[in-house]
Amino acid sequence: MKFSDNLPLMRGLPCADLPTEESLILASGSPRRSQLLTAAGYAFTVQPASDEAECGMCSRETAPELVARYAYRKAADVAAKNDRGLVLAADTVASCYGQILGKPHDIEHAEVMLRQLSGRRHDVYSGVCVWSVSQNRCYVEVVRTELQMKTLSEEMLAHYLDSMMWEGKAGAFGFQDGNDWLEIIGGGSETNVVGLPMERLAEIFRDFDLLATAITTEKD
Ligand SMILES: Cc1cn([C@H]2C[C@H](O)[C@@H](COP(=O)(O)OP(=O)(O)OP(=O)(O)O)O2)c(=O)[nH]c1=O
């Protein structure tokens, strides 16, 4: 999936100075996150976290707790492999009436998710972790965006499922896919839905010295 430069969410993204002299490392294989950082003007390298960083579901965990934990684990995984670097990791899920919707396993799973979201309000949560390897300090935050999805006709559903655009996207739908199916409620962040809350990220970089805390033990 390629973003169109014409999509409003890719224009005018804020870019802040980094809080340390370290180079920025994006601990993510998500093409959306790379595109957002590039569009904002950040220089960075990509080192996706290993798959094990994103495993282990806890049945009582809420969506914000889950994305915070996964963002932390992905950052920790990549930080452990580097002597220096400002590591940025994130995790995104949709949440609808208490049910957490991650990336669909296959087309049947995508269909179940889309039928669940059709006509409903839901939230997208992105957890973000910024980790300074040289300072051994990090900061984790979760950003929520509330959305309303249109009621999908059978034809809309079948067409989108056939397009395979749902692949690798939490909740089986891409806000950026240009279908006009989703409306953001209350002025929340569009880029947060696509995987990185760029407005808040710039503030986190700016205020990192105040926000970050020392890393002591690995959070499970
Ligand atoms: C809700 C939504 C999610 N997404 C994407 C962002 C993320 O790439 C993906 C959620 O999966 P994640 O597990 O957050 O990220 P990832 O597996 O793509 O990459 P990594 O773990 O290496 O960081 O869903 C969209 O592209 N559009 C959307 O509207």
The ligand as a Gaussian input file, in Angstrom:
#p B3LYP/6-31G(d) Opt

LIG

0 1
 C       -6.322000       1.031000      12.192000
 C       -5.241000       1.043000      11.147000
 C       -4.069000       0.360000      11.327000
 N       -3.092000       0.359000      10.371000
 C       -1.863000      -0.406000      10.543000
 C       -0.744000       0.295000      11.334000
 C        0.141000      -0.882000      11.731000
 O        1.081000      -1.126000      10.674000
 C       -0.842000      -2.066000      11.810000
 C       -1.041000      -2.561000      13.216000
 O       -0.072000      -3.521000      13.514000
 P        1.144000      -3.332000      14.517000
 O        1.353000      -4.632000      15.184000
 O        0.917000      -2.124000      15.369000
 O        2.388000      -2.992000      13.581000
 P        3.041000      -3.870000      12.431000
 O        2.924000      -5.338000      12.701000
 O        2.512000      -3.376000      11.107000
 O        4.570000      -3.430000      12.517000
 P        5.593000      -3.607000      13.772000
 O        5.000000      -4.573000      14.766000
 O        6.864000      -4.099000      13.163000
 O        5.721000      -2.222000      14.363000
 O       -2.099000      -1.596000      11.285000
 C       -3.277000       1.092000       9.193000
 O       -2.407000       1.093000       8.327000
 N       -4.436000       1.789000       9.016000
 C       -5.436000       1.816000       9.932000
 O       -6.465000       2.488000       9.714000

